[in-house]
Amino acid sequence: MDLQKDLDLAAELLSRSPAEQWEVWARSGRGLEIALRGQELDKFERYSNRGLALRVILEGKAGFAFVVGEAADGLARAVEEALASARGSDLENRGGLTPPPEGELPPCQVYDPALADEPLERKRERALKMARAAQQADPRVVHVHPAEYAEGEAQVWLRNSLGLEFSHRSTVASAGVVAMAADEKHGQEVAYESDSRRFLADLDPAELGRRAGRRAASYLGGEPMPDGRYDVVLENRVAAQFVGLLAHSFLGDNLVKGRSLLGPREGQKALSELVTLLDDGLWPKGLGTAPFDGEGTLRRRTVLIERGVVRGFVFDRLWGAAAGRRSTGNASRGSLKAPPGVGFSNLVLEPGQGSRDELVSRVERGMLVTEIMGGHTADPISGEFSFGASGYLIEKGRVGRPVKSMAMAGQVVELFNRLAAVGGDLEFFGSLGVPSLLVSDVSLSGP
C-alpha cells in the first residue's frame, strides 16, 4: 500500500476515535551503504523503510503508538494502543498539538536530486578513491579498513486534527575511512576521518582519505609530555565534544527538571565573552535543517549564549508549556518508535578569526589536541570531565612531535571561561558546527 494512503487511513480512524486531538507522522526512506576492505568490496546494501507514528490527546493526557512497514493491517490496532497509552499516562500534555502557522513554510536547501541520478558505479568509485587516497597519503600506511560511502533520501508527512498538514524531503551523503600506519620502530597508529553533507557535490571522499592517511602516519612515535598546566589548542572536532557537553544545559526538559548547569544563570554572564552559541534550524544545507520540527512548529534561530551571557533554551511544546514558555521549534524525532522530545537542530558556536595554525602560533609551549577518548564519561550536570588526549606538542608557536597517553581534566564552564581565542575555521560534525579553540591553563597529566 502507498504510504500516502496509509496516512489517509490513519487520519480517518483517528478522527472517528474519542481522541480530543490526534496527529500522524509518516516517514519513508531509502538508501545504500558501500564498504571496502583495502580496495576490495566488503559490503553493499540497499535499504528502504516506512512507517507511521500516532499521537493522541485524551482527557488531557498524551498517548503514542507506531506502525513500521506495511501499515494497513496494523493501523486500527495502533490507534487503540495510542488511546490506551493516553489512558495509562501520568503526564499531562498542557502544550497540546501544533496549530497551523501563519504564513508559508520557510525555504530549505536540504534535497539533492543528483543523489538519485548518479550511476551506482560512480558511487562505488567514491569509496575506491577514498581508500586509494588514504593508502597513497604516506608510505607508512599499511591498511585501510573500512572505507565507507552511504547515502539516503527521506520524506516525511505530518497531519493533525487542528488542520496542520506538511511534507518535506531531504537527502544526505556520507563517507568515512580508517587508515592504519606502522613502522618497525613505533608500532601502529590509526586515524579516522568522516563527513556528511546534504549535497553530493559538497562531499570530497578523496580528501578524507588523504587526511586519514597523513594523520595516522603523523601519530607514529607519540609519547606523553610532562605533567603541568598548558595552553592548548582544541582542534574543531575536539572542541565539538566540549560544546556538546555544554549544550546539555540548554535543553528545555533539563531546565525544567533542574538538571541544567547554566539554568540558574539565565540573563547573566557565565562564560567568556568570546562564546556565542546558537541553535539554527534553517542553517543552509545543515544536517539538522528542516522547515518544521517533529511537531510541526516552524524551525527558527534561537540564541543560547550571547557574548558569554546565557540568553535562552530550546523547547518542544510539552516542555515549553511546563516552563511557561513557547516551543522554539526543537521537537526532535530520533525514530518512529518514540514520541518527539527536545533536541537541537543545528547547534553552532559562532566562529571568530584565524585558522587552527594561527591559534597554534600564539602558544609558546602547549599541546594541539586532535583526539580525546572517554567523552561519554563526562558528567553533563556538574560539567566535570576527565578525558584521554592525544595530538602534538606545540613549541614556540609551531607543531612538533606527536603526543599521546595524556589525561585532560577540568570543568566545562571553567574551560569556556579560559578561552583565549576562537578560530574562524568553522566545521560541522553532523549537525554541530564548531571552530578550533585556544584555551589557557589546562591541566594535562601523563600515565
N, C-alpha and C positions, 0 to 999 in steps of 0.2 A: 504494500500500500504506500502511496505517496505521503511524505511527512506533512505536507500541507493539509491533506485530507485527515490525517491523524489529529492535527491541530484543531480543525473544524469540529471533529467528533468530540474531542476533549472539551472544547468550549460548550458544545451542545449539552453534554452530560452534566457539566458543572452548573450551567445555567438552570437546569431542572433540579439541581440538588438544593438542600437547605442552606448552603453556604451564603453568608451575607456578602462576602466579596470572594472573588477567585482570580487566579492567574495561571496561564500556561506559558512555560518557557520551552521552546523546541529547538533542538540543535542537530545539525547533520555535519559530518566531516569526512574528509578523505585525504590520503597522503601516501607517502612511501618513505622507506628507510634503506639506505645502501651503506654497507660497511666493508672495508678492505682489511686484510691481514697482509702486511707488506704491500704488494701491488696486486694481490690476488683477491677476487671477490669472495667475501666471507659471509655476507648476509644480504639478502634482497627481500624486502617485504612490502606489499601494498596493503593498505587497510581502509576500511570505511566504517563509520559508526553513526548512529542516530538514536534519538530518544526524546522524551518529554519529561519535564518536571512540573508538578502541580502544587500550587499553594492555595489554601483556603483560609478564610477567617470566619469562625463560627462562634457566636456568643463572646466575641472579643478575643478569642484565642486563635493562634496560628497552627495550621496543620500542613503536613508536607508528605508527598509520595512521588514516585518516579516510575517510568517505564523505559526500558532500553531495548532497542531492536524493533521488530515488528510490533507495533503498539496496539493494533485494533482489538485483539483478543483480551488484552490486559487493562484497557483503559477504564472500564466500568469498575473493576476491582481496585485500581489505583485511586479512583475518585472516593470509593468507600474507605480506603486506607487513609487518605488525606483527612477525611471527615473524622475518622476515629482518632487520628493523631491530634486533631484540634481538641476533641472532647477530653483527651487524656493529658493535654498540655497544661503546665502551670505558668506559662509565660504569656502575659498579656501583650497583644500587639497594638500598642497605642498609636503607632505610626500609620497603620493601615497600608493599603496598596497605593500605587502611584497613579494619580490622575493624569490625563493627557496634558502636556505642557502647552504653553502659548508659543506660537512660532514654529519654525521648521527645525528639523534635525541639523546640527552643525556638520559641515563637510569634514571628512576624514580621509587621509591618504594611507590606507591600510590594505588595499586589494590590488594585486598584480596579476593581470591576465596572462603575462608571459610565463608564469609557472606552469600552467596547463598546456601552453603551446610548445614548450621546449621538448624535443625528442628525448626519449629515455636514454639513448646512448650519450647525449650531451650531459645528462645528469650524472651518469657513471663516470664520465670523463672528469667532472669536477672533483670527485673523490680521488681519482687517479692522480690528477695534477697536484692535489694537496699532499698525497703520500710521496710523490716524487720530489716535490719541493722540500719536504722535511728531510728525506734521505740525502738530498744533494746540498743541504744547507751547510753541512760540515762533515769532513771525512770521518769524524768520530761517532757519527750517528749510525748505530748498528741495527736498529729495529724501529719500525713504525707500526703501531697497532693500538687501538683501531684508528682508521681514518674514516670518518662517517659523514655522510650527507643525508639530510632529511628535509622534507617539505610537507606542508599541509595547507588545506583550504577548508574553511568552515563558514557555515551560515547559521544565524540564529533568528528566531522569531519570538516576539513577546506580545501576548494579548491578555487583557484583563477585563473584568466586568465593569470597570469605570469608563471604558471606551478607548483605552490606550491600545495601539497596535503598531509595532515597529518591527523592522527586519534589518539585517546588517550582514555583510560579507567581509571576510578578511583572509589574508594569506600570510605564511611565514616560511622562510627558507633558513636552514641551519647547517653549520659544518663544525666539526671538532676533530682534533688529532692529538695523539700521544706519541711523542718521539723519545727514544732511549739513546743515550750516548754513553760510550765506555772507552776506557783505555786501561792498560795494564797497571799503571801507577795509581790511578784514582778510583777504579771500580766503575760503578754505573750511576747515572742520574737520569731522571725523566722530567719532561715538561709537557704541559697540556695547554692548548690554545683552542678557543671556540668563539663562535659568533652566530648571532641570529638576526635576520633582517626581514622586514615586510616585503621588500622588493629584491628580486633576484639580482638585478644589476648592481646592488649595493653590497653584495656578498663576494668576498675575494678569498676563496679557499686556498689558492696557491700562496698567498701572503701569510695565511695562518700556518701553513706547513713550514714555510721558511722561518717564521718566528719560533715555532716549537722546536725545530731542529737546532737553531742557533742557541736558544735558551738552554736546552738540555746540555749541549756541549759546554756552554759557559759556566754551568754549575759544577763541572768536574773540578775536584781539588778543594772543595769548600771545607772550611774549618771554622770553629767558633772564634769570636773576638772576646777580648777581656770584658768582664762584668763592669757595669757602670751605667751612668745616665748619659744619653746621647741625643743629639738632634737626628731625627730620622725623616727620610722621605718615604711616604707611603705611595707606592705605585697605585694608579687609579683602581685596579681590580682588588687591591688590598684595602684601599680606602672605602670601597663599596661595602665591604663586610662590616666596617665600623659604622658607616651610615645606616646599614641595615639594623645594627644593634640599637642605635639611637632612635630609629624610626618606630620601634615598638611603642615608644611613649606617645605617639601621635595617632594611634588607633582609638576610635571613639569608644569601643567596648572596654578597652583597658582603662581609659579615663574614668568611665562610669564605675568600674569595678575597683578603682583605687590602685591599679597596677601600673600607672603611668608615672615614670620617674620625674617628668617635667610638668605633669598636670598642675601641681600646686603653684607653678611659676608662670602661668599664663599672664601675658602682659608685662612680664619682667625680663630683664636681660639675664640670660642663663648661660650663654656660650659666647665665644669670640665674635666680635662684630664682623669677622670675615665669613661667618656662616649665614647663608640664606638658603633655606630648604623649602621646596615646593612640590606639590603633587599636581600634575597637569595631565588630565585625561584626554586632551586634544593635541598633545605634542606631535608634530609632523612625523609620520612614519613610525611612531612609537609602538612597542610591543604591547603596551597597556592602553593604547588609544582605541576609542570607540565612541560613537555618537551618544550612546546611552549606557548606563551601568546595568548591573544584573537585576535591577528592579524597574528599569525604565526611566529613571531620573537622568536628565541630560548631564553629560560629563562637563567638567569645568576645571578651572585652575584655582587651587587653594594654597595660600601661603602658610607654611607651618612655622618657619623661623625667618625673621627678617633682621639682618644685621645683628644676629645674636639674641634677638628678643622673641620669646615664644608668642606666636600670633594665633595659632589655630590648630584644629584637629580634623580628622576625616571621619565621616559618619555615613551609615546607611539610614533607612527610615526608622528601623527599630531602635537602634542605639542613639540616633539623633533625638527621637522623642523621649527616650529615657534621660537624656542630658538636657532636655528642654531646648533643643536646637533643631535646625533643619538638616536634611540629608545634604551632603556635599557631592553627591553623585559617586559614592565609593562603595556601593554594594558589589561584592565580588562573588562570582560563581566558579569555584575550582573544579566542580564536577556536577553532572546531572544528578548525582546520587546524594547531594546535600543541599539544603536551602542556602540562599545567599547569606554572606556575612560581610563584615567590614574588611576592606583591603585597599591597598594603594593601586593607582593606575600607573602613571609614570612618575617615579619619585626622583627628583633631580636636585643635586647640590649645585647651586649656581657657580659657574667657573669664574676664576679670576684671570690672571695673566701669566704667560710664560709656560714653556714646555717642562716636562719632567727633568730634563738635563739642566735647565736654567734653575730649577729648585735645587738640584744637586750642587750646582756651582756656588750656592750660598752656605754650604756646610763645610766647616773646617775639618772636623772628624766626626763621623757618624755612620749611619747604615741606610742603604737603599733597600727597603723591604719589598720583595716581589712575591712572596708566598707566605701565608700563615696557615697553621694547622690547628684544629680543635675549635673552630669558630662556633660550633654548636654547643660548646660547654659554657659559653658566656651567660651571665645572668642578666636578662633584659630588664628586670625590675630594679635591681641595685645598680646595674651598669658595670659591675666588676667583670674583668676578663683576665685570662692568662693563656696566651697562645704560643705555640711554637712558631718560630720565624726564621726565614732564610732570605737570602738576597746577596748583597755585595757591600763591601767596606767602602766608605767614602773618605778620602783623604785629600785635603786642600782643594775641595771642590771638584774632584774627579772620581769616577767609579773605578774601584780597584778589584781586589781578589774576591772570589765568591765566599760567602759566609753561610754557615748552616748550623743547626742544633742550638739555636738561641731561644730563650723564652722572653716574651714581651708581656708585661703585666701592667695593670692600671685600672682606671675607671673612666668610662666613655665620656662623661660630661667634663671631667678634668682634662681628658685628651683634647676635646674640641675647644677648650679654653686655652690650650697651649699652642694653637695654630699660629705659625709664623708667616705662612703664605698658602694661598690656594692657586693651583695651576690653571692654565687655560685649556688643558688637553682633555676636555670633556669626552668621556666614552661611556657607552651603555653596556651593561651586563644584564641581559634580559631587559627588564623594564626599569632598571636602576641606573641612572646616569650620574657619574662622579668623575671629577678631575683628580690629578695627583695632589697630595698634600705634604707640606713641610711642617713637622711638629717638633717643638723644642722639649728637651729634658724628659726623655722617655726612658724608663727602666728596662735594661736588657741584661740578661744573665745567661751564662753558658751552662753546660752539663756539670 
